[in-house]
Amino acid sequence: MSTDTWTVTEAKAKFSEVIDQARTRGPQTVTRHGRSAVAIVAAPEWERITRRAGNLAEFFAASPLHGSGLVAERQHDRPRPVEL
């Protein structure tokens, strides 16, 4: 197998090497039964790809509908009857 793809057995036996490779060469794929099972990535890369870009208020403020005059009216229906 190439140095960026490991079987579960190889990854377990050489876990330190897998970590080193993830830090220096990029994501390392671990296969199980011949199929990709997981990817091991360096912590800074994981933090970069999972970082949120702003919050919900900023998302809505940047919406193309912001300031469009669209008014969503609330329904004032009674609650539906529920049998207990």
SVG drawing of the C-alpha trace seen along z (x, -y; Angstrom):
<svg xmlns="http://www.w3.org/2000/svg" viewBox="-59 -47 66 54">
<polyline fill="none" stroke="black" stroke-width="0.4" points="0.0,0.0 1.1,-3.6 2.4,-5.6 -0.9,-7.5 -3.1,-4.4 -2.9,-1.9 -4.8,1.2 -6.2,1.3 -3.5,3.9 -0.7,1.7 -2.1,-1.5 -2.2,0.3 1.3,1.6 2.7,-1.7 0.4,-4.2 3.3,-6.7 4.3,-6.6 0.8,-7.2 0.6,-10.3 3.9,-11.6 2.8,-11.1 -0.4,-12.9 1.5,-15.8 4.1,-16.0 2.4,-14.6 -1.3,-15.2 -4.3,-13.0 -3.7,-9.3 -6.4,-6.8 -7.1,-3.7 -8.9,-0.9 -11.0,1.9 -11.8,4.9 -10.3,3.1 -12.5,0.0 -11.7,-3.4 -12.8,-3.5 -11.3,-6.7 -8.9,-9.5 -6.3,-10.7 -5.5,-14.3 -3.2,-16.6 -4.9,-18.6 -4.3,-22.1 -5.8,-20.8 -8.8,-19.4 -9.3,-22.7 -9.1,-24.6 -11.7,-22.5 -14.1,-22.4 -13.9,-26.1 -17.2,-28.0 -17.1,-31.1 -19.3,-33.4 -22.4,-32.8 -26.1,-32.5 -26.9,-36.2 -24.1,-37.1 -25.3,-34.4 -28.8,-35.9 -27.5,-39.5 -25.5,-38.5 -28.5,-36.9 -29.6,-38.3 -33.1,-38.6 -31.9,-41.0 -33.5,-44.3 -35.7,-42.9 -38.9,-43.8 -40.0,-40.2 -42.4,-39.8 -43.1,-36.4 -46.4,-36.6 -46.9,-34.3 -49.9,-32.0 -52.1,-32.5 -53.9,-29.2 -55.1,-27.4 -53.1,-24.3 -54.4,-21.1 -56.3,-18.8 -54.3,-16.0 -55.7,-12.9 -53.9,-11.5"/>
</svg>
